[in-house]
Amino acid sequence: MLYRGPAANSSPFSFQHHRLPTRRMASQASGSLHFIAETGDLQLEDAPSKAVSDGYEKLARLMSLSPGTAIFRRFQALNTTNLLRLQAELQDMEHELAEIRSDDSHSKDTIRSSYVRDFPTMRDWKDTGASLQYNLLIDIGKKLQEYSKLLRSAMS
């Protein structure tokens, strides 16, 4: 008899209140997990002397036996708040980039004024600290990666 997880109308966190079968429980992982009726402990077949402790370890073992019983919160409101924060930061960076581009294009420094048309020059001058635009683009790229990854995750 396989443990199928909590009943549909019960809390996913009340696993300790469910009665586990006393028969051998099948496992997809290496080794089998057994319920010891006398002690109420779970025990691995590969290591019969090692009983699984209570708490998270016991819950993790139960969830690993039947992945359908694994329930995790998605923290949708927190993820959305984080997305909004990243979006606001990206908007600030976008405005800062527009200002730097404008300053660069109106600069009397011929190298700096060429950044608008000459990306390699902008990139090559980044190490001198003269290319704020390039450094900001790198920071924007990192922030966009974080934002896009979280956005994809939130949309799925």
N, CA, C and O atoms as a GROMACS GRO file, in nm:
protein
  624
    1MET      N    1   0.084  -0.117   0.000
    1MET     CA    2   0.000   0.000   0.000
    1MET      C    3   0.089   0.124   0.000
    1MET      O    4   0.177   0.138   0.086
    2LEU      N    5   0.068   0.214  -0.094
    2LEU     CA    6   0.147   0.336  -0.105
    2LEU      C    7   0.079   0.448  -0.029
    2LEU      O    8  -0.043   0.458  -0.027
    3TYR      N    9   0.160   0.532   0.033
    3TYR     CA   10   0.108   0.652   0.098
    3TYR      C   11   0.078   0.754  -0.012
    3TYR      O   12   0.168   0.792  -0.086
    4ARG      N   13  -0.042   0.797  -0.023
    4ARG     CA   14  -0.085   0.886  -0.131
    4ARG      C   15  -0.090   1.032  -0.088
    4ARG      O   16  -0.130   1.118  -0.168
    5GLY      N   17  -0.051   1.063   0.032
    5GLY     CA   18  -0.052   1.202   0.076
    5GLY      C   19  -0.179   1.235   0.150
    5GLY      O   20  -0.267   1.150   0.165
    6PRO      N   21  -0.189   1.358   0.197
    6PRO     CA   22  -0.306   1.398   0.275
    6PRO      C   23  -0.432   1.401   0.189
    6PRO      O   24  -0.425   1.414   0.067
    7ALA      N   25  -0.543   1.390   0.255
    7ALA     CA   26  -0.671   1.398   0.186
    7ALA      C   27  -0.686   1.536   0.125
    7ALA      O   28  -0.626   1.632   0.174
    8ALA      N   29  -0.766   1.547   0.022
    8ALA     CA   30  -0.782   1.673  -0.052
    8ALA      C   31  -0.834   1.786   0.036
    8ALA      O   32  -0.803   1.902   0.011
    9ASN      N   33  -0.912   1.754   0.139
    9ASN     CA   34  -0.970   1.860   0.221
    9ASN      C   35  -0.886   1.892   0.345
    9ASN      O   36  -0.932   1.968   0.430
   10SER      N   37  -0.766   1.837   0.356
   10SER     CA   38  -0.684   1.866   0.473
   10SER      C   39  -0.568   1.958   0.438
   10SER      O   40  -0.534   1.975   0.321
   11SER      N   41  -0.509   2.016   0.538
   11SER     CA   42  -0.397   2.108   0.520
   11SER      C   43  -0.273   2.031   0.478
   11SER      O   44  -0.250   1.921   0.528
   12PRO      N   45  -0.192   2.085   0.386
   12PRO     CA   46  -0.069   2.017   0.344
   12PRO      C   47   0.034   2.012   0.456
   12PRO      O   48   0.131   1.936   0.446
   13PHE      N   49   0.015   2.090   0.561
   13PHE     CA   50   0.112   2.093   0.669
   13PHE      C   51   0.072   2.007   0.787
   13PHE      O   52   0.142   2.005   0.889
   14SER      N   53  -0.039   1.935   0.776
   14SER     CA   54  -0.083   1.852   0.886
   14SER      C   55  -0.048   1.706   0.861
   14SER      O   56  -0.125   1.616   0.896
   15PHE      N   57   0.068   1.681   0.801
   15PHE     CA   58   0.106   1.544   0.768
   15PHE      C   59   0.123   1.459   0.892
   15PHE      O   60   0.105   1.337   0.885
   16GLN      N   61   0.158   1.517   1.005
   16GLN     CA   62   0.179   1.439   1.125
   16GLN      C   63   0.049   1.380   1.178
   16GLN      O   64   0.052   1.287   1.259
   17HIS      N   65  -0.066   1.431   1.134
   17HIS     CA   66  -0.194   1.382   1.181
   17HIS      C   67  -0.249   1.268   1.094
   17HIS      O   68  -0.350   1.207   1.130
   18HIS      N   69  -0.186   1.239   0.984
   18HIS     CA   70  -0.233   1.133   0.897
   18HIS      C   71  -0.175   1.000   0.941
   18HIS      O   72  -0.060   0.992   0.983
   19ARG      N   73  -0.254   0.898   0.931
   19ARG     CA   74  -0.207   0.766   0.966
   19ARG      C   75  -0.135   0.708   0.846
   19ARG      O   76  -0.189   0.703   0.736
   20LEU      N   77  -0.014   0.665   0.870
   20LEU     CA   78   0.064   0.603   0.764
   20LEU      C   79   0.042   0.452   0.767
   20LEU      O   80   0.022   0.396   0.874
   21PRO      N   81   0.045   0.387   0.653
   21PRO     CA   82   0.028   0.242   0.651
   21PRO      C   83   0.149   0.175   0.716
   21PRO      O   84   0.260   0.228   0.713
   22THR      N   85   0.126   0.058   0.774
   22THR     CA   86   0.236  -0.012   0.839
   22THR      C   87   0.311  -0.102   0.742
   22THR      O   88   0.416  -0.156   0.776
   23ARG      N   89   0.257  -0.117   0.622
   23ARG     CA   90   0.327  -0.196   0.521
   23ARG      C   91   0.442  -0.117   0.461
   23ARG      O   92   0.454   0.004   0.480
   24ARG      N   93   0.525  -0.188   0.388
   24ARG     CA   94   0.640  -0.128   0.322
   24ARG      C   95   0.592  -0.024   0.220
   24ARG      O   96   0.496  -0.046   0.146
   25MET      N   97   0.660   0.090   0.218
   25MET     CA   98   0.624   0.197   0.126
   25MET      C   99   0.725   0.202   0.014
   25MET      O  100   0.846   0.201   0.038
   26ALA      N  101   0.678   0.208  -0.111
   26ALA     CA  102   0.768   0.211  -0.226
   26ALA      C  103   0.831   0.348  -0.239
   26ALA      O  104   0.771   0.449  -0.203
   27SER      N  105   0.952   0.350  -0.290
   27SER     CA  106   1.022   0.476  -0.310
   27SER      C  107   1.079   0.481  -0.449
   27SER      O  108   1.122   0.379  -0.503
   28GLN      N  109   1.078   0.601  -0.509
   28GLN     CA  110   1.141   0.617  -0.640
   28GLN      C  111   1.289   0.645  -0.623
   28GLN      O  112   1.366   0.631  -0.718
   29ALA      N  113   1.329   0.683  -0.504
   29ALA     CA  114   1.471   0.709  -0.477
   29ALA      C  115   1.539   0.579  -0.444
   29ALA      O  116   1.474   0.475  -0.434
   30SER      N  117   1.670   0.583  -0.426
   30SER     CA  118   1.741   0.461  -0.390
   30SER      C  119   1.702   0.424  -0.249
   30SER      O  120   1.697   0.509  -0.160
   31GLY      N  121   1.676   0.298  -0.227
   31GLY     CA  122   1.633   0.250  -0.097
   31GLY      C  123   1.485   0.270  -0.080
   31GLY      O  124   1.423   0.351  -0.149
   32SER      N  125   1.428   0.195   0.014
   32SER     CA  126   1.286   0.208   0.043
   32SER      C  127   1.269   0.264   0.182
   32SER      O  128   1.356   0.247   0.268
   33LEU      N  129   1.159   0.330   0.203
   33LEU     CA  130   1.128   0.390   0.331
   33LEU      C  131   1.024   0.305   0.398
   33LEU      O  132   0.928   0.262   0.334
   34HIS      N  133   1.040   0.279   0.527
   34HIS     CA  134   0.946   0.197   0.603
   34HIS      C  135   0.890   0.278   0.718
   34HIS      O  136   0.958   0.364   0.774
   35PHE      N  137   0.766   0.249   0.752
   35PHE     CA  138   0.706   0.310   0.869
   35PHE      C  139   0.716   0.210   0.982
   35PHE      O  140   0.674   0.096   0.967
   36ILE      N  141   0.771   0.252   1.094
   36ILE     CA  142   0.785   0.164   1.209
   36ILE      C  143   0.667   0.193   1.301
   36ILE      O  144   0.662   0.299   1.364
   37ALA      N  145   0.573   0.100   1.308
   37ALA     CA  146   0.449   0.123   1.382
   37ALA      C  147   0.472   0.147   1.531
   37ALA      O  148   0.403   0.227   1.593
   38GLU      N  149   0.570   0.077   1.588
   38GLU     CA  150   0.592   0.087   1.733
   38GLU      C  151   0.638   0.227   1.773
   38GLU      O  152   0.596   0.280   1.876
   39THR      N  153   0.724   0.288   1.690
   39THR     CA  154   0.783   0.418   1.727
   39THR      C  155   0.723   0.534   1.650
   39THR      O  156   0.737   0.649   1.690
   40GLY      N  157   0.657   0.504   1.540
   40GLY     CA  158   0.603   0.611   1.456
   40GLY      C  159   0.709   0.677   1.370
   40GLY      O  160   0.685   0.784   1.314
   41ASP      N  161   0.828   0.615   1.358
   41ASP     CA  162   0.938   0.670   1.281
   41ASP      C  163   0.939   0.615   1.140
   41ASP      O  164   0.884   0.508   1.113
   42LEU      N  165   1.003   0.689   1.051
   42LEU     CA  166   1.031   0.639   0.917
   42LEU      C  167   1.174   0.589   0.917
   42LEU      O  168   1.260   0.647   0.983
   43GLN      N  169   1.200   0.482   0.843
   43GLN     CA  170   1.334   0.427   0.841
   43GLN      C  171   1.371   0.388   0.699
   43GLN      O  172   1.288   0.332   0.627
   44LEU      N  173   1.494   0.418   0.658
   44LEU     CA  174   1.542   0.381   0.526
   44LEU      C  175   1.583   0.235   0.526
   44LEU      O  176   1.647   0.187   0.619
   45GLU      N  177   1.547   0.163   0.419
   45GLU     CA  178   1.584   0.022   0.409
   45GLU      C  179   1.735   0.006   0.397
   45GLU      O  180   1.793  -0.087   0.453
   46ASP      N  181   1.801   0.100   0.322
   46ASP     CA  182   1.946   0.091   0.303
   46ASP      C  183   2.021   0.108   0.434
   46ASP      O  184   2.131   0.054   0.450
   47ALA      N  185   1.964   0.182   0.526
   47ALA     CA  186   2.029   0.205   0.654
   47ALA      C  187   1.926   0.178   0.764
   47ALA      O  188   1.871   0.272   0.822
   48PRO      N  189   1.899   0.048   0.793
   48PRO     CA  190   1.791   0.015   0.884
   48PRO      C  191   1.806   0.075   1.024
   48PRO      O  192   1.707   0.089   1.095
   49SER      N  193   1.926   0.110   1.064
   49SER     CA  194   1.943   0.164   1.198
   49SER      C  195   1.919   0.315   1.204
   49SER      O  196   1.910   0.372   1.312
   50LYS      N  197   1.909   0.378   1.088
   50LYS     CA  198   1.893   0.524   1.087
   50LYS      C  199   1.746   0.560   1.068
   50LYS      O  200   1.693   0.552   0.957
   51ALA      N  201   1.682   0.601   1.175
   51ALA     CA  202   1.542   0.646   1.168
   51ALA      C  203   1.541   0.791   1.123
   51ALA      O  204   1.628   0.869   1.159
   52VAL      N  205   1.441   0.826   1.045
   52VAL     CA  206   1.426   0.963   0.997
   52VAL      C  207   1.366   1.044   1.112
   52VAL      O  208   1.267   1.003   1.173
   53SER      N  209   1.426   1.159   1.140
   53SER     CA  210   1.377   1.242   1.250
   53SER      C  211   1.246   1.308   1.214
   53SER      O  212   1.198   1.298   1.100
   54ASP      N  213   1.189   1.374   1.311
   54ASP     CA  214   1.065   1.448   1.288
   54ASP      C  215   1.095   1.578   1.214
   54ASP      O  216   1.211   1.608   1.183
   55GLY      N  217   0.991   1.652   1.186
   55GLY     CA  218   1.007   1.784   1.127
   55GLY      C  219   1.030   1.781   0.977
   55GLY      O  220   0.973   1.700   0.905
   56TYR      N  221   1.115   1.874   0.933
   56TYR     CA  222   1.136   1.891   0.789
   56TYR      C  223   1.193   1.767   0.722
   56TYR      O  224   1.156   1.736   0.609
   57GLU      N  225   1.283   1.696   0.790
   57GLU     CA  226   1.341   1.575   0.729
   57GLU      C  227   1.232   1.472   0.703
   57GLU      O  228   1.229   1.410   0.597
   58LYS      N  229   1.144   1.453   0.800
   58LYS     CA  230   1.036   1.356   0.784
   58LYS      C  231   0.941   1.399   0.672
   58LYS      O  232   0.899   1.318   0.589
   59LEU      N  233   0.907   1.528   0.672
   59LEU     CA  234   0.819   1.581   0.568
   59LEU      C  235   0.884   1.566   0.430
   59LEU      O  236   0.818   1.527   0.334
   60ALA      N  237   1.013   1.596   0.421
   60ALA     CA  238   1.084   1.584   0.293
   60ALA      C  239   1.084   1.440   0.244
   60ALA      O  240   1.065   1.415   0.125
   61ARG      N  241   1.104   1.346   0.334
   61ARG     CA  242   1.101   1.203   0.295
   61ARG      C  243   0.964   1.164   0.244
   61ARG      O  244   0.952   1.096   0.142
   62LEU      N  245   0.860   1.207   0.313
   62LEU     CA  246   0.724   1.174   0.269
   62LEU      C  247   0.694   1.235   0.132
   62LEU      O  248   0.637   1.170   0.045
   63MET      N  249   0.735   1.361   0.114
   63MET     CA  250   0.710   1.428  -0.013
   63MET      C  251   0.789   1.364  -0.126
   63MET      O  252   0.742   1.360  -0.240
   64SER      N  253   0.910   1.315  -0.096
   64SER     CA  254   0.991   1.253  -0.201
   64SER      C  255   0.935   1.118  -0.243
   64SER      O  256   0.959   1.075  -0.356
   65LEU      N  257   0.863   1.051  -0.156
   65LEU     CA  258   0.801   0.924  -0.191
   65LEU      C  259   0.692   0.941  -0.296
   65LEU      O  260   0.677   0.858  -0.386
   66SER      N  261   0.619   1.047  -0.284
   66SER     CA  262   0.509   1.074  -0.375
   66SER      C  263   0.513   1.222  -0.411
   66SER      O  264   0.456   1.305  -0.341
   67PRO      N  265   0.582   1.256  -0.521
   67PRO     CA  266   0.597   1.398  -0.558
   67PRO      C  267   0.466   1.474  -0.565
   67PRO      O  268   0.465   1.597  -0.552
   68GLY      N  269   0.357   1.406  -0.587
   68GLY     CA  270   0.227   1.472  -0.591
   68GLY      C  271   0.186   1.531  -0.457
   68GLY      O  272   0.099   1.618  -0.451
   69THR      N  273   0.250   1.485  -0.349
   69THR     CA  274   0.217   1.539  -0.217
   69THR      C  275   0.299   1.663  -0.185
   69THR      O  276   0.271   1.731  -0.086
   70ALA      N  277   0.398   1.694  -0.266
   70ALA     CA  278   0.484   1.810  -0.241
   70ALA      C  279   0.408   1.938  -0.276
   70ALA      O  280   0.368   1.959  -0.391
   71ILE      N  281   0.388   2.020  -0.177
   71ILE     CA  282   0.314   2.144  -0.196
   71ILE      C  283   0.402   2.259  -0.147
   71ILE      O  284   0.449   2.258  -0.033
   72PHE      N  285   0.424   2.356  -0.234
   72PHE     CA  286   0.506   2.471  -0.200
   72PHE      C  287   0.430   2.599  -0.234
   72PHE      O  288   0.361   2.607  -0.336
   73ARG      N  289   0.443   2.698  -0.149
   73ARG     CA  290   0.381   2.828  -0.176
   73ARG      C  291   0.456   2.897  -0.289
   73ARG      O  292   0.578   2.881  -0.303
   74ARG      N  293   0.384   2.973  -0.368
   74ARG     CA  294   0.447   3.048  -0.477
   74ARG      C  295   0.478   3.192  -0.437
   74ARG      O  296   0.552   3.260  -0.508
   75PHE      N  297   0.424   3.239  -0.327
   75PHE     CA  298   0.446   3.376  -0.279
   75PHE      C  299   0.419   3.476  -0.392
   75PHE      O  300   0.501   3.563  -0.420
   76GLN      N  301   0.303   3.464  -0.454
   76GLN     CA  302   0.270   3.547  -0.570
   76GLN      C  303   0.272   3.695  -0.538
   76GLN      O  304   0.323   3.774  -0.617
   77ALA      N  305   0.217   3.735  -0.424
   77ALA     CA  306   0.216   3.878  -0.391
   77ALA      C  307   0.358   3.930  -0.371
   77ALA      O  308   0.391   4.040  -0.416
   78LEU      N  309   0.443   3.852  -0.304
   78LEU     CA  310   0.582   3.894  -0.285
   78LEU      C  311   0.658   3.896  -0.417
   78LEU      O  312   0.737   3.988  -0.442
   79ASN      N  313   0.635   3.796  -0.502
   79ASN     CA  314   0.701   3.796  -0.633
   79ASN      C  315   0.656   3.915  -0.717
   79ASN      O  316   0.737   3.976  -0.787
   80THR      N  317   0.529   3.949  -0.709
   80THR     CA  318   0.478   4.064  -0.784
   80THR      C  319   0.539   4.193  -0.730
   80THR      O  320   0.576   4.281  -0.808
   81THR      N  321   0.550   4.204  -0.598
   81THR     CA  322   0.615   4.321  -0.539
   81THR      C  323   0.759   4.332  -0.585
   81THR      O  324   0.808   4.440  -0.615
   82ASN      N  325   0.828   4.219  -0.589
   82ASN     CA  326   0.967   4.218  -0.635
   82ASN      C  327   0.976   4.258  -0.782
   82ASN      O  328   1.067   4.332  -0.820
   83LEU      N  329   0.883   4.210  -0.864
   83LEU     CA  330   0.880   4.250  -1.005
   83LEU      C  331   0.858   4.401  -1.019
   83LEU      O  332   0.922   4.466  -1.102
   84LEU      N  333   0.769   4.455  -0.938
   84LEU     CA  334   0.743   4.599  -0.944
   84LEU      C  335   0.865   4.680  -0.900
   84LEU      O  336   0.895   4.785  -0.956
   85ARG      N  337   0.936   4.629  -0.800
   85ARG     CA  338   1.060   4.696  -0.756
   85ARG      C  339   1.163   4.696  -0.868
   85ARG      O  340   1.224   4.799  -0.897
   86LEU      N  341   1.182   4.580  -0.930
   86LEU     CA  342   1.279   4.571  -1.040
   86LEU      C  343   1.238   4.660  -1.156
   86LEU      O  344   1.323   4.724  -1.219
   87GLN      N  345   1.109   4.664  -1.184
   87GLN     CA  346   1.059   4.749  -1.292
   87GLN      C  347   1.089   4.896  -1.263
   87GLN      O  348   1.132   4.970  -1.352
   88ALA      N  349   1.066   4.939  -1.139
   88ALA     CA  350   1.093   5.078  -1.102
   88ALA      C  351   1.243   5.108  -1.112
   88ALA      O  352   1.282   5.215  -1.158
   89GLU      N  353   1.326   5.014  -1.069
   89GLU     CA  354   1.471   5.034  -1.079
   89GLU      C  355   1.515   5.043  -1.225
   89GLU      O  356   1.599   5.126  -1.260
   90LEU      N  357   1.457   4.959  -1.310
   90LEU     CA  358   1.490   4.964  -1.453
   90LEU      C  359   1.445   5.095  -1.515
   90LEU      O  360   1.516   5.151  -1.600
   91GLN      N  361   1.330   5.146  -1.474
   91GLN     CA  362   1.284   5.276  -1.526
   91GLN      C  363   1.380   5.387  -1.485
   91GLN      O  364   1.412   5.474  -1.566
   92ASP      N  365   1.426   5.384  -1.360
   92ASP     CA  366   1.524   5.483  -1.315
   92ASP      C  367   1.652   5.474  -1.397
   92ASP      O  368   1.709   5.575  -1.438
   93MET      N  369   1.697   5.351  -1.421
   93MET     CA  370   1.820   5.330  -1.499
   93MET      C  371   1.801   5.376  -1.642
   93MET      O  372   1.892   5.432  -1.703
   94GLU      N  373   1.681   5.354  -1.697
   94GLU     CA  374   1.650   5.397  -1.832
   94GLU      C  375   1.658   5.550  -1.843
   94GLU      O  376   1.713   5.602  -1.940
   95HIS      N  377   1.603   5.620  -1.744
   95HIS     CA  378   1.609   5.767  -1.743
   95HIS      C  379   1.752   5.815  -1.727
   95HIS      O  380   1.794   5.911  -1.793
   96GLU      N  381   1.827   5.749  -1.640
   96GLU     CA  382   1.968   5.786  -1.620
   96GLU      C  383   2.047   5.765  -1.749
   96GLU      O  384   2.132   5.847  -1.784
   97LEU      N  385   2.020   5.655  -1.820
   97LEU     CA  386   2.087   5.628  -1.947
   97LEU      C  387   2.055   5.737  -2.050
   97LEU      O  388   2.143   5.780  -2.123
   98ALA      N  389   1.930   5.779  -2.055
   98ALA     CA  390   1.891   5.884  -2.149
   98ALA      C  391   1.966   6.014  -2.119
   98ALA      O  392   2.010   6.084  -2.210
   99GLU      N  393   1.981   6.046  -1.991
   99GLU     CA  394   2.055   6.167  -1.953
   99GLU      C  395   2.204   6.155  -1.990
   99GLU      O  396   2.263   6.250  -2.042
  100ILE      N  397   2.262   6.040  -1.962
  100ILE     CA  398   2.404   6.020  -1.995
  100ILE      C  399   2.425   6.026  -2.146
  100ILE      O  400   2.522   6.085  -2.193
  101ARG      N  401   2.334   5.965  -2.223
  101ARG     CA  402   2.345   5.969  -2.369
  101ARG      C  403   2.338   6.113  -2.419
  101ARG      O  404   2.413   6.154  -2.508
  102SER      N  405   2.247   6.189  -2.362
  102SER     CA  406   2.234   6.329  -2.402
  102SER      C  407   2.361   6.406  -2.368
  102SER      O  408   2.412   6.483  -2.451
  103ASP      N  409   2.412   6.387  -2.247
  103ASP     CA  410   2.537   6.453  -2.207
  103ASP      C  411   2.652   6.413  -2.297
  103ASP      O  412   2.732   6.497  -2.339
  104ASP      N  413   2.660   6.282  -2.328
  104ASP     CA  414   2.768   6.233  -2.416
  104ASP      C  415   2.759   6.295  -2.555
  104ASP      O  416   2.859   6.339  -2.611
  105SER      N  417   2.638   6.297  -2.610
  105SER     CA  418   2.623   6.347  -2.747
  105SER      C  419   2.651   6.498  -2.757
  105SER      O  420   2.689   6.545  -2.864
  106HIS      N  421   2.633   6.573  -2.648
  106HIS     CA  422   2.658   6.718  -2.648
  106HIS      C  423   2.795   6.753  -2.590
  106HIS      O  424   2.828   6.871  -2.572
  107SER      N  425   2.875   6.652  -2.561
  107SER     CA  426   3.006   6.676  -2.500
  107SER      C  427   3.103   6.737  -2.601
  107SER      O  428   3.096   6.709  -2.720
  108LYS      N  429   3.194   6.821  -2.550
  108LYS     CA  430   3.299   6.880  -2.635
  108LYS      C  431   3.414   6.781  -2.654
  108LYS      O  432   3.499   6.799  -2.741
  109ASP      N  433   3.413   6.676  -2.571
  109ASP     CA  434   3.513   6.569  -2.585
  109ASP      C  435   3.473   6.484  -2.706
  109ASP      O  436   3.366   6.424  -2.707
  110THR      N  437   3.559   6.480  -2.808
  110THR     CA  438   3.525   6.411  -2.933
  110THR      C  439   3.506   6.261  -2.912
  110THR      O  440   3.422   6.199  -2.977
  111ILE      N  441   3.583   6.204  -2.824
  111ILE     CA  442   3.568   6.058  -2.799
  111ILE      C  443   3.432   6.033  -2.734
  111ILE      O  444   3.357   5.946  -2.778
  112ARG      N  445   3.403   6.107  -2.630
  112ARG     CA  446   3.276   6.090  -2.558
  112ARG      C  447   3.157   6.119  -2.649
  112ARG      O  448   3.056   6.048  -2.641
  113SER      N  449   3.165   6.218  -2.732
  113SER     CA  450   3.053   6.250  -2.821
  113SER      C  451   3.034   6.144  -2.930
  113SER      O  452   2.929   6.137  -2.993
  114SER      N  453   3.138   6.062  -2.952
  114SER     CA  454   3.127   5.956  -3.054
  114SER      C  455   3.055   5.831  -3.002
  114SER      O  456   3.019   5.744  -3.081
  115TYR      N  457   3.033   5.823  -2.869
  115TYR     CA  458   2.967   5.704  -2.812
  115TYR      C  459   2.830   5.678  -2.873
  115TYR      O  460   2.787   5.562  -2.882
  116VAL      N  461   2.762   5.782  -2.914
  116VAL     CA  462   2.628   5.767  -2.972
  116VAL      C  463   2.633   5.684  -3.100
  116VAL      O  464   2.540   5.609  -3.129
  117ARG      N  465   2.742   5.698  -3.176
  117ARG     CA  466   2.755   5.629  -3.304
  117ARG      C  467   2.857   5.515  -3.304
  117ARG      O  468   2.859   5.433  -3.396
  118ASP      N  469   2.941   5.510  -3.202
  118ASP     CA  470   3.055   5.418  -3.205
  118ASP      C  471   3.060   5.334  -3.077
  118ASP      O  472   3.127   5.369  -2.979
  119PHE      N  473   2.988   5.223  -3.080
  119PHE     CA  474   2.982   5.136  -2.963
  119PHE      C  475   3.120   5.082  -2.923
  119PHE      O  476   3.151   5.081  -2.804
  120PRO      N  477   3.203   5.036  -3.018
  120PRO     CA  478   3.335   4.986  -2.977
  120PRO      C  479   3.419   5.090  -2.901
  120PRO      O  480   3.490   5.055  -2.807
  121THR      N  481   3.410   5.215  -2.940
  121THR     CA  482   3.484   5.319  -2.868
  121THR      C  483   3.430   5.333  -2.725
  121THR      O  484   3.507   5.344  -2.629
  122MET      N  485   3.299   5.333  -2.714
  122MET     CA  486   3.236   5.341  -2.581
  122MET      C  487   3.283   5.224  -2.495
  122MET      O  488   3.316   5.242  -2.378
  123ARG      N  489   3.285   5.104  -2.551
  123ARG     CA  490   3.329   4.984  -2.479
  123ARG      C  491   3.476   4.993  -2.442
  123ARG      O  492   3.514   4.959  -2.329
  124ASP      N  493   3.560   5.038  -2.534
  124ASP     CA  494   3.704   5.042  -2.511
  124ASP      C  495   3.743   5.144  -2.405
  124ASP      O  496   3.847   5.129  -2.340
  125TRP      N  497   3.663   5.248  -2.386
  125TRP     CA  498   3.693   5.352  -2.287
  125TRP      C  499   3.632   5.325  -2.151
  125TRP      O  500   3.645   5.406  -2.060
  126LYS      N  501   3.565   5.212  -2.136
  126LYS     CA  502   3.499   5.181  -2.009
  126LYS      C  503   3.598   5.168  -1.894
  126LYS      O  504   3.567   5.206  -1.782
  127ASP      N  505   3.716   5.114  -1.921
  127ASP     CA  506   3.815   5.092  -1.815
  127ASP      C  507   3.875   5.222  -1.762
  127ASP      O  508   3.930   5.223  -1.651
  128THR      N  509   3.866   5.327  -1.837
  128THR     CA  510   3.922   5.455  -1.792
  128THR      C  511   3.822   5.531  -1.704
  128THR      O  512   3.857   5.633  -1.645
  129GLY      N  513   3.701   5.482  -1.696
  129GLY     CA  514   3.597   5.551  -1.620
  129GLY      C  515   3.530   5.661  -1.700
  129GLY      O  516   3.443   5.731  -1.649
  130ALA      N  517   3.571   5.676  -1.825
  130ALA     CA  518   3.516   5.783  -1.909
  130ALA      C  519   3.385   5.742  -1.976
  130ALA      O  520   3.318   5.824  -2.037
  131SER      N  521   3.349   5.615  -1.964
  131SER     CA  522   3.228   5.569  -2.031
  131SER      C  523   3.122   5.528  -1.930
  131SER      O  524   3.100   5.409  -1.906
  132LEU      N  525   3.056   5.625  -1.872
  132LEU     CA  526   2.947   5.598  -1.779
  132LEU      C  527   2.835   5.522  -1.849
  132LEU      O  528   2.769   5.436  -1.790
  133GLN      N  529   2.814   5.554  -1.975
  133GLN     CA  530   2.708   5.493  -2.055
  133GLN      C  531   2.728   5.341  -2.063
  133GLN      O  532   2.634   5.264  -2.043
  134TYR      N  533   2.850   5.299  -2.094
  134TYR     CA  534   2.876   5.156  -2.107
  134TYR      C  535   2.858   5.085  -1.974
  134TYR      O  536   2.796   4.979  -1.967
  135ASN      N  537   2.913   5.143  -1.868
  135ASN     CA  538   2.900   5.081  -1.736
  135ASN      C  539   2.754   5.069  -1.694
  135ASN      O  540   2.714   4.968  -1.636
  136LEU      N  541   2.675   5.170  -1.723
  136LEU     CA  542   2.533   5.165  -1.691
  136LEU      C  543   2.461   5.059  -1.776
  136LEU      O  544   2.372   4.990  -1.727
  137LEU      N  545   2.501   5.046  -1.902
  137LEU     CA  546   2.441   4.942  -1.987
  137LEU      C  547   2.468   4.802  -1.932
  137LEU      O  548   2.382   4.715  -1.938
  138ILE      N  549   2.587   4.781  -1.878
  138ILE     CA  550   2.620   4.652  -1.816
  138ILE      C  551   2.528   4.628  -1.696
  138ILE      O  552   2.472   4.520  -1.680
  139ASP      N  553   2.512   4.730  -1.611
  139ASP     CA  554   2.423   4.718  -1.494
  139ASP      C  555   2.278   4.694  -1.536
  139ASP      O  556   2.207   4.616  -1.473
  140ILE      N  557   2.235   4.762  -1.640
  140ILE     CA  558   2.099   4.743  -1.691
  140ILE      C  559   2.081   4.600  -1.742
  140ILE      O  560   1.977   4.538  -1.718
  141GLY      N  561   2.181   4.548  -1.811
  141GLY     CA  562   2.174   4.411  -1.861
  141GLY      C  563   2.157   4.310  -1.749
  141GLY      O  564   2.077   4.216  -1.760
  142LYS      N  565   2.230   4.328  -1.641
  142LYS     CA  566   2.218   4.236  -1.526
  142LYS      C  567   2.080   4.247  -1.463
  142LYS      O  568   2.018   4.146  -1.430
  143LYS      N  569   2.032   4.369  -1.447
  143LYS     CA  570   1.900   4.391  -1.388
  143LYS      C  571   1.790   4.334  -1.478
  143LYS      O  572   1.693   4.276  -1.429
  144LEU      N  573   1.806   4.350  -1.612
  144LEU     CA  574   1.708   4.295  -1.706
  144LEU      C  575   1.704   4.142  -1.700
  144LEU      O  576   1.597   4.082  -1.711
  145GLN      N  577   1.820   4.080  -1.684
  145GLN     CA  578   1.823   3.934  -1.672
  145GLN      C  579   1.743   3.889  -1.550
  145GLN      O  580   1.663   3.795  -1.558
  146GLU      N  581   1.766   3.955  -1.438
  146GLU     CA  582   1.693   3.921  -1.315
  146GLU      C  583   1.544   3.944  -1.334
  146GLU      O  584   1.462   3.859  -1.297
  147TYR      N  585   1.508   4.057  -1.391
  147TYR     CA  586   1.368   4.092  -1.414
  147TYR      C  587   1.302   3.992  -1.509
  147TYR      O  588   1.192   3.943  -1.480
  148SER      N  589   1.367   3.962  -1.620
  148SER     CA  590   1.309   3.871  -1.720
  148SER      C  591   1.291   3.731  -1.665
  148SER      O  592   1.190   3.666  -1.692
  149LYS      N  593   1.387   3.684  -1.588
  149LYS     CA  594   1.377   3.550  -1.528
  149LYS      C  595   1.258   3.544  -1.433
  149LYS      O  596   1.180   3.449  -1.436
  150LEU      N  597   1.244   3.644  -1.348
  150LEU     CA  598   1.134   3.648  -1.253
  150LEU      C  599   1.000   3.665  -1.325
  150LEU      O  600   0.899   3.606  -1.285
  151LEU      N  601   0.999   3.746  -1.430
  151LEU     CA  602   0.877   3.766  -1.507
  151LEU      C  603   0.830   3.635  -1.573
  151LEU      O  604   0.712   3.602  -1.568
  152ARG      N  605   0.924   3.563  -1.633
  152ARG     CA  606   0.891   3.434  -1.695
  152ARG      C  607   0.835   3.338  -1.590
  152ARG      O  608   0.736   3.268  -1.614
  153SER      N  609   0.897   3.335  -1.476
  153SER     CA  610   0.853   3.248  -1.367
  153SER      C  611   0.713   3.286  -1.320
  153SER      O  612   0.631   3.198  -1.292
  154ALA      N  613   0.686   3.414  -1.309
  154ALA     CA  614   0.556   3.461  -1.262
  154ALA      C  615   0.446   3.434  -1.364
  154ALA      O  616   0.330   3.415  -1.328
  155MET      N  617   0.482   3.433  -1.492
  155MET     CA  618   0.383   3.412  -1.598
  155MET      C  619   0.350   3.265  -1.621
  155MET      O  620   0.252   3.233  -1.688
  156SER      N  621   0.432   3.177  -1.567
  156SER     CA  622   0.406   3.032  -1.591
  156SER      C  623   0.323   2.971  -1.482
  156SER      O  624   0.292   2.852  -1.487
   0.00000   0.00000   0.00000
